[in-house]
């Protein structure tokens, strides 16, 4: 009897111990917040996002003069995507609702005085240099995307041209900007509309290889190819177009 009683006592102790462990486990789980997307930060919801700044502002000054100014509702750096594929070793910087001001310099020809006309050799050289832009290189940025975007070009006194589009890609290797979708260029009383446009800041030039309409105070042009300065003065003949 004593052995049987001792065995029952040991069994009750084991059952009580297991019950206590279960009770402690249940109490611990009840104290942990339930998983919910609201408890996860916005950063965690986007595993491909590596860097994010809301209300982004950047200003660059060289030799005591403004060079470039960038404002955007949101700036982020993430893995570069091509369709549904992403590339881990390639990063892409993205500006949402970006407004960019670029300030040019007038360089007179040797032996000549600076002309007061607005096509006096204006250049935006080095605007995309390593020292002028945010530190994209340190984050291995392969491309910079802006959507939508508005770029305002200035001479040394005032703004001269505005380019807006649904999106744009900054090509750091070739120092140019490719605008896509509802592209609109306004310079003085001249207006150019197209679906695709390249801006080459160093040469203060634009190139269009899509259907375009160019309206000036005197005439209206329509064609499929145009090379022009930023003031919408054609630098080459308008091909396969009409003038009326």
VMD Tcl script that draws the C-alpha trace (Angstrom):
set ca {
  {0.00 0.00 0.00}
  {2.78 2.39 0.85}
  {4.44 1.85 -2.52}
  {1.15 2.29 -4.35}
  {0.39 5.49 -2.47}
  {3.87 6.81 -3.19}
  {3.45 6.09 -6.91}
  {0.12 7.94 -6.98}
  {1.68 10.92 -5.20}
  {4.54 11.07 -7.70}
  {2.04 10.86 -10.60}
  {-0.03 13.73 -9.15}
  {3.11 15.83 -8.78}
  {4.07 15.21 -12.41}
  {0.56 16.06 -13.63}
  {0.54 19.24 -11.54}
  {3.94 20.25 -12.95}
  {2.78 19.75 -16.52}
  {-0.40 21.73 -15.80}
  {1.63 24.60 -14.33}
  {3.88 24.70 -17.40}
  {0.86 24.85 -19.72}
  {-0.70 27.62 -17.62}
  {2.53 29.69 -17.68}
  {2.79 29.26 -21.46}
  {-0.80 30.43 -22.01}
  {-0.34 33.47 -19.76}
  {2.84 34.44 -21.61}
  {1.18 34.25 -25.04}
  {-1.75 36.35 -23.89}
  {0.67 39.16 -22.92}
  {2.27 39.30 -26.41}
  {0.50 41.67 -28.88}
  {-1.30 39.93 -31.70}
  {0.38 40.19 -35.13}
  {-1.14 42.97 -37.17}
  {0.07 45.03 -40.14}
  {-0.58 48.12 -38.01}
  {2.15 47.02 -35.63}
  {4.68 46.78 -38.48}
  {6.48 49.92 -39.59}
  {6.18 51.12 -43.17}
  {9.82 50.26 -43.63}
  {9.18 46.64 -42.65}
  {6.29 46.34 -45.09}
  {8.69 46.99 -47.96}
  {11.60 44.57 -47.57}
  {13.22 45.88 -50.78}
  {13.35 49.45 -49.43}
  {16.75 50.30 -47.98}
  {16.45 54.03 -47.36}
  {13.57 56.49 -47.18}
  {13.19 60.23 -46.54}
  {9.87 62.06 -46.60}
  {9.87 65.78 -47.39}
  {13.25 65.52 -49.10}
  {15.23 68.73 -49.71}
  {18.72 69.16 -51.15}
  {20.69 72.23 -52.20}
  {24.11 72.35 -53.83}
  {26.39 75.39 -54.02}
  {29.63 75.57 -55.98}
  {32.02 78.52 -55.99}
  {29.49 80.52 -53.98}
  {26.69 80.06 -56.54}
  {23.66 77.81 -56.54}
  {24.08 74.73 -58.66}
  {21.07 72.49 -58.13}
  {18.08 72.32 -55.81}
  {15.90 69.22 -55.34}
  {12.59 68.91 -53.51}
  {10.42 65.80 -53.38}
  {7.54 64.48 -51.32}
  {9.44 61.23 -50.83}
  {12.94 59.96 -51.58}
  {13.78 56.27 -51.36}
  {16.51 53.83 -52.30}
  {15.65 50.22 -53.09}
  {16.60 47.29 -55.25}
  {16.47 47.99 -58.96}
  {13.60 46.21 -60.68}
  {13.13 45.12 -64.26}
  {9.56 43.98 -64.64}
  {8.94 41.53 -61.77}
  {12.63 40.87 -61.24}
  {14.81 42.68 -58.72}
  {18.60 42.86 -58.63}
  {20.19 42.69 -55.18}
  {23.49 44.32 -56.19}
  {21.84 47.21 -58.09}
  {20.08 50.04 -56.25}
  {17.62 52.56 -57.63}
  {16.94 55.99 -56.18}
  {13.40 57.30 -56.57}
  {11.95 60.78 -56.10}
  {8.17 61.14 -55.86}
  {6.64 64.44 -57.02}
  {10.05 65.99 -57.61}
  {10.78 69.62 -58.42}
  {14.36 70.26 -59.53}
  {15.94 73.67 -60.13}
  {19.17 73.71 -62.15}
  {21.27 76.86 -62.35}
  {23.42 77.51 -65.40}
  {26.43 79.65 -66.16}
  {27.04 81.95 -69.12}
  {30.46 81.48 -70.69}
  {31.54 84.04 -73.30}
  {33.74 83.04 -76.19}
  {37.40 83.98 -76.01}
  {37.91 87.65 -76.85}
  {34.17 88.39 -76.92}
  {32.04 90.27 -74.46}
  {29.13 88.46 -72.87}
  {26.06 88.89 -75.02}
  {22.87 90.03 -73.39}
  {20.81 87.64 -75.47}
  {19.55 84.54 -73.72}
  {21.38 82.14 -76.07}
  {24.84 83.36 -74.96}
  {26.51 80.03 -74.41}
  {24.54 78.98 -71.33}
  {25.82 75.73 -69.84}
  {24.93 73.49 -66.91}
  {28.28 71.72 -66.85}
  {29.12 69.61 -63.80}
  {25.54 69.79 -62.51}
  {25.56 65.98 -62.26}
  {29.05 65.70 -60.83}
  {29.79 63.72 -57.68}
  {30.19 66.89 -55.63}
  {26.96 68.47 -56.90}
  {24.51 65.61 -56.26}
  {23.55 63.73 -53.09}
  {25.89 60.83 -52.29}
  {24.33 58.37 -54.75}
  {27.68 56.73 -55.50}
  {28.21 55.61 -51.92}
  {25.01 53.60 -52.09}
  {25.81 51.99 -55.47}
  {22.99 53.74 -57.31}
  {22.62 52.58 -60.90}
  {19.68 54.84 -61.84}
  {17.61 57.73 -60.50}
  {13.86 57.78 -61.22}
  {11.56 60.77 -60.73}
  {7.77 60.58 -61.06}
  {6.15 62.94 -61.66}
  {8.81 65.55 -62.24}
  {9.28 69.22 -63.02}
  {12.70 70.60 -63.97}
  {13.26 74.36 -63.99}
  {16.34 75.69 -65.79}
  {17.82 79.04 -64.75}
  {20.37 81.37 -66.21}
  {22.31 83.66 -63.89}
  {19.31 85.94 -63.41}
  {16.00 84.11 -63.73}
  {14.26 80.91 -64.83}
  {14.28 80.40 -68.59}
  {12.73 76.98 -69.25}
  {10.48 74.50 -67.45}
  {10.16 70.81 -68.39}
  {7.46 68.63 -66.83}
  {6.60 64.96 -67.39}
  {4.96 61.91 -65.84}
  {8.40 60.46 -65.15}
  {12.09 60.94 -65.84}
  {15.28 58.92 -65.54}
  {18.58 60.54 -64.66}
  {21.44 58.88 -66.54}
  {24.50 59.61 -64.39}
  {26.94 57.98 -66.79}
  {25.90 60.15 -69.77}
  {24.82 63.25 -67.79}
  {21.38 63.50 -69.35}
  {17.72 63.25 -68.31}
  {15.16 61.19 -70.22}
  {11.59 62.46 -69.80}
  {8.61 60.20 -70.55}
  {4.87 60.70 -70.71}
  {3.04 64.00 -71.27}
  {6.29 65.91 -71.71}
  {5.80 69.67 -71.83}
  {8.56 72.24 -72.35}
  {7.80 75.93 -71.84}
  {10.34 78.65 -72.66}
  {9.04 82.17 -72.93}
  {6.11 82.11 -75.36}
  {7.19 78.83 -76.98}
  {5.67 75.49 -75.95}
  {6.78 71.98 -76.97}
  {4.68 68.88 -76.26}
  {5.72 65.28 -76.88}
  {5.83 61.84 -75.25}
  {9.60 61.45 -74.92}
  {12.47 63.92 -74.63}
  {16.17 63.98 -73.74}
  {17.77 66.91 -71.92}
  {21.53 67.38 -72.15}
  {22.36 69.99 -69.48}
  {26.04 70.43 -70.33}
  {25.21 71.54 -73.87}
  {21.93 73.21 -72.81}
  {20.20 71.17 -75.52}
  {17.19 68.93 -75.93}
  {16.49 66.12 -78.39}
  {13.13 64.67 -79.33}
  {12.73 61.51 -81.42}
  {8.96 61.13 -81.05}
  {5.98 62.96 -82.49}
  {5.96 66.54 -81.22}
  {4.15 69.84 -81.59}
  {6.11 73.06 -81.20}
  {4.16 76.28 -80.86}
  {5.92 79.64 -81.15}
  {4.43 83.14 -81.27}
  {4.97 83.17 -85.06}
  {4.37 79.58 -86.20}
  {3.47 76.05 -85.21}
  {5.54 72.99 -86.12}
  {4.74 69.31 -86.04}
  {7.17 66.49 -86.68}
  {8.93 63.36 -85.47}
  {12.44 64.57 -84.73}
  {13.78 67.77 -83.26}
  {17.10 68.97 -81.89}
  {16.91 72.31 -80.11}
  {18.50 74.46 -77.45}
  {16.63 74.84 -74.16}
  {15.00 78.01 -75.49}
  {13.24 75.94 -78.20}
  {15.29 77.43 -81.03}
  {15.67 74.49 -83.47}
  {19.30 73.50 -84.04}
  {18.46 71.27 -86.98}
  {15.72 70.98 -89.59}
  {12.39 69.51 -88.54}
  {12.05 66.22 -90.40}
  {8.80 64.67 -91.67}
  {6.88 67.56 -90.18}
  {4.55 70.34 -91.18}
  {4.66 74.04 -90.65}
  {1.51 76.10 -90.66}
}
mol new
graphics top color blue
foreach p $ca { graphics top sphere $p radius 0.5 }
foreach p [lrange $ca 0 end-1] q [lrange $ca 1 end] { graphics top cylinder $p $q radius 0.2 }
display resetview
